[in-house]
């Protein structure tokens, strides 16, 4: 097995299936845009008061259903909530369960939380369509429910915490066009078709391409969040003679496979590469000049603000969506994101 393929296989387990989906680009009235850094978000965000509105001796109870505990980003979100409780909300009870990427299991978990009469629920939806029923169930029971990172088709969630995936697509496409020029020939690797991240990031691509008529989109297809599938997809493109100046990926886990395909074709350096999520291996590839850029998504800020808003909602406070901007990581600012990634990974190791 070639080293490139070995790295691809190892990183497959860390692929972030949940990377994604947030509100549409036009944020609703009352939506708060978060500061860029987690630290700034902590300072700027209003902290919940102690659970004074509960009866004496009764703690606020928060139920949390996450997609699964294997992906790096789910661990970042969850670790941030554990840390927030430990340092700023010791007076609440927090129960975290994992749905193992099963919408039916997630519905059952929300149903259990409702029967336990929790004061608020946080859900990281497994599926945009199938998990809408879980949101509606909580809403029908009068339990505040906050969606985290990904969205559902239901509009009855109390608030959403996450990023704007259309913005992620725009930032990545704008960066690559600035590097490759107004007559660039581009390709991109889709995420799972129909996933909220795939839909919105593709919309971001399309919006930028519409403003750059000289740029040619040569080909795109799905890599299904998989390094192996993404590698085979790009191998087929290159073997078929597709002439491209750059390949964009909707997740860094896909990009690990694309790097292998480009290296095996002897085109490293000829084809610019772009990813999303700032995985450690991709940060190193940026530093080494193999990858042009990746898009930073602040998983810690999403987790901590989801819990913060859930506590406020449980106390009867009005809350609104909390949208955290994406940022572009390149070789010019790599040290900043290496530091952020190290802090993020260290916190995840503390709890997982």
N, C-alpha and C positions, 0 to 999 in steps of 0.2 A: 504494500500500500504506500503510495506517495505521501510525503509529509503533508502536502496541501489537503489531500483527501482525509488524512487522519485528523487534522484540525477541524475540517468541516464536520466530520462525524461527531467529534467530541462536543462541538458547539451546538449540535442539533438539539441537545437536551436543554440548552439555555435559550432557545429561540423564544421570543416573546410573542405568543399568540394574541396577547391582549393589548398589543401596543396601541393602543389606540383610540378609538372613536370618541369624539366629543360632540359638543353642540355644533349646529350649523355655524358658518362663519359669522353671520349677523347675530351677535349676542342679544338676548332679550333685555328689555329695560330692567335696570336694577342689577345687572350682572357686574360683579367686581372683577377687574383684571388684576391678577396678582403681580407683585414685584417680581423681577427676574430671578432673584436668588432665594433659596430656601430660607436663609437667615433673615433677609429683608422681609419675606412673607411672614415669618414668625413675629417680627417686630411690628409690622404694619397691621396684622390681623387682630381683631378684638378677641380677647381671651374670655372663655366662658367663666362665669362666676361659680362659686361652689353651689352644690345642688340644694339651695336653700328653700326652693319651692316644693321639695319632696317632704313627706311626713318625717318626723324625727326618726333617725336610725335607718331610713330607707334610702338606698342608693339609686342613682340613675343607672338604668341597664341599657346597654347598646349591643345589638346583634349585628354581626358582620359576616357576610357571605362573599368569599373571594372565588375567582375562577378555579384556581388550583395552586398548589404550593411548589411546583417544579420550575416555573419560569422565573428568571431573574427579576423582571419588573414586578410581578406579583409579590415577591419577597421584599422589594423596595417599598411598595405601598404598605404592606403589612408591618414591616419593621418600623416604619415611621409612626404607625398608629400605636404599636407597643411602646415605643419610646415616648410618644406624646402622653400616653396614659401614665407611664412611670414617672415622668418629670413634671407634668402640668395638670394631670387629672386623676390623681390617686383616689379620689373620692367617687369614682364611677366603677361599675362592673362592666366588663367588656368580654363578650364571647365571640371568638373567631372560628369560623368553620370554612372548609374548602369544598367546592362543588365538583372538583375533578373534571372540569370542563363539560359537565352534564347538566343541561337546562332543567331536566325533570328533577334531578337531585337538588338543584338550586331553588326551584319552586318549593320543594318540600322543606328546605331549610328556612325559607322565609315564612312558610306556613307555621313551622315550629316556633319561630321567634314571635309571631303574632299570638299564638296560643299561650306562650310564656308571658305575654303582656310586657314585652320590652318597651322602652320609651322612645326608641328610634332604631332604624335599621340602615346599615350601609350595604350596598350591593354593587359588586363589580360584575355586570351582566356577562354571562357566557355567550349569549346569542341575542342579537338585536331584536329579532322577531319573537322568538319563543319565550324570552324572559320578560316580555311586556306584561304577561299575566301575573308574574310575581310582584311587579311594581303596583299593578292595579289591586292585587290582594291586600297589600299593606295600606294603600290609599283608602280602600273600602273600609278597612278596620280602624281608620283614623290614626295610623302610626306613621310619623314622618319617615320618609325613605329617601336617602341620598344615593344617587348613582355615582360611581367612582370610575374614572378613566374611560369606560365604554358606556354606550347609551342603549336604550331600547326604543321601540316604536311607541311606547306609552308616553303621554305628556303629563302624567300625574305624579311624577317624582317631585319631591319637595324642593330639591336643588340638585345641581350637578357640579362635580369637581373634576377637572381634567384639563386637557389642552385642545386647541383648535387644529384638527388634523388637516383641514384645508390650508391653513397657514403653513403647516409642515411641508406640504407638497409645493406650495408657492416658493418658500424659502429655498428648498433644495433645487428646484428647477431654475430659479433665478441665479443661484450661485453657479450652476453648471453652464448656463448660457453665458454668464459673464466670463467664465474661464475658456469656453470653447468657441465663442464668437457667434455673431448673428446668423451665420449660415451653417450652424452645427447640425450634424446628423445624430439623432439620439434614440436610445431604446430604454425601456424601463421594465422592471420586474414587479408585477402586481403582487399584493398580498392575497389572502383568500377572497375570492370574488363575492361581493355582497356584504362582507364584513364592514362595519361602519368606518374603520380606518382606511380600508381600501377605497371605498366609495368617495370619501372626503379628500383623501390625498390625491386621488386621480382628478377630482374636480379642481384641486389646486394646480396640478400640472396643466390641465386644459386651460385654465384661466391665464396662466403665464404664456403658454404656447399661442393663444389667441392674440396676444400683444406682440408676438415675435413671428410674423408670417414667414420670415426667411428660414426659420428653424424647421427641419424635417423630422417628424417622428417616424422612424423607420419600422419599428416593431415593438410590441409589448405583449406580455402574456403572464399568467399567474405562476408564481413559484410556491404558493401555498404556505408561506412562512417557513419553508423548509430549505436548509442549505443544500441538501442533495438534489432536490427537484430544481432549485434555482441554478445549480451548477450544470445539470443536464440540459436545462432550457437554453442557457447561454452557449454551451458547447454546440448544441444544434444550430443556433443562430450563426455562430462563427464558421462552423463547417459548411453551412449553406451559403457562405459568402456574404452575409449581411455586413455592410460597411457602416460602422458607427464610430463616432468620436467619443461618446460617453454612454455609460449604462448607469441608470439610477435604480436603487432598490428601496422598497418601502420599509425595510427593517435590516439591521446589521446582521441578524442571523442568516438572512438570505445572502447578504454581501459576502460572507465568508466563503460560500460556495461559488459565487461569481468570481471572486479573486482566484480561486483554484482554476476555473475554466479559462480565464484570461491568461493566467500564467502558463497553463498547459498549451495554449495556442500561440505562445510566444509573443503576446501583444501587450504585456505589462509595460506601461509607460506610453503606449500609443493610445490606449482607451482610458479616458478618465472615469473614475468610479466614485459613486456617492451612496451613502447609507443614511440610516436613521437609528438613533438610540445611544450612540457613543459607548458601545460595548468596549471593554478593555482591549480585546484583540484588534478591534478596528481603530481605536486610538493609537495603538502602536503602528498599525499600517499607515495611518495618516502621517505619523512622525517619520516613518521610513520612506514616505513618498509614493506608496502604492495606491493610496486612496486620497481623493481630493478633500472630501468633507463628510461629516455626519451631522445629524440634527439632534441636539440635546433636548431630552424630555426629562423634566424634574419629577421623578417618581416619589421622592421623599416629601416634597411640598404637596403633592396630590394626596398622599396618605394622611399626613398630619392635618391638612385643612378639611378633609372629609370627616375626620373624627371631631375636629373643632366645631364644624357646622352641625354635626349630629347632636352634640351635647347642647348647643344653643337651641336647636329645634326641640329637643326633649324638655328644655326649660320654658318652652312656649315662645321663644324669640322668633321674629321674622328673619328668614335667611334667603339668600339668593345664590345663583350660580357663581362659582369661583373658577375663572379661566386663567391658566398659567401659560405665558408665552413660550413658544419654542425658540431655540437659539441655534446659530450655525457655528459648528466647530471646524476649524481648518488648521493647517500647519502654523498659521500666524498666531493663533491663540490657544494652541494645544495644551499648554501648561495649565491654564485656567481649568480646562475640562478634565485633565488628568487628576487634578486635586479634587474636584467635585466628585469624580467617579470613585476615587479612593475612599472618600468619606462615605459615599453611598454604599460601597461594597463592604466597608468595615462595619457599618450599622447592620447590614443584612447578615453578616457572619455572627453578630451578637445574638440574633434571634433564630437563625436557621442553621 
